[in-house]
Amino acid sequence: MMQQNEVIDRINHFLADEFEVGVEKITSDANLRETLQLDSLDYIDLVVVVENNFGFRMKAEDFKGILTFEDFYSYVIQRISS
């Protein structure tokens, strides 16, 4: 199983790559939607990227409680460790 910091590094890398954002802008307390400039279609891309990288299914409603990158990290870590 991946360590928490490995998961976070992997998330940061694929988010920076997929959404063309400088990795330095991706901080745990930054707003996910604003930082990545996500619209509704981008959320679909995000779901696909997560599924391809971590191998679990994700639904749009999973984003309801995710505001910051920290929330997103916690969600992914919780899903891959369960």
C-alpha positions, 0 to 999 in steps of 0.5 A, spaced: 500 500 500 502 507 498 504 511 503 500 517 504 505 522 502 506 518 496 498 518 494 499 526 495 505 526 490 501 522 485 495 526 486 499 533 485 502 530 479 496 528 475 492 534 477 498 539 475 499 535 468 491 534 467 489 541 468 495 545 466 496 548 473 503 549 476 504 544 482 506 550 487 499 552 486 496 545 489 496 546 496 492 542 502 488 548 504 487 551 497 480 551 494 480 545 489 475 548 484 478 555 484 485 552 483 484 547 477 478 552 474 474 546 474 467 546 470 462 541 470 466 537 464 472 538 468 469 534 474 468 528 469 475 528 467 477 528 474 473 522 475 476 519 470 483 521 472 482 518 479 479 512 476 485 511 472 490 512 477 487 509 483 483 504 480 476 505 484 470 508 481 467 515 483 461 519 482 459 526 481 456 526 488 462 524 492 465 531 490 459 534 495 464 535 501 470 536 497 472 543 497 480 543 498 485 539 496 486 536 503 479 534 503 480 531 496 487 527 499 483 525 505 477 522 500 482 518 495 486 515 501 480 513 505 477 510 498 484 506 497 485 504 504 478 501 505 
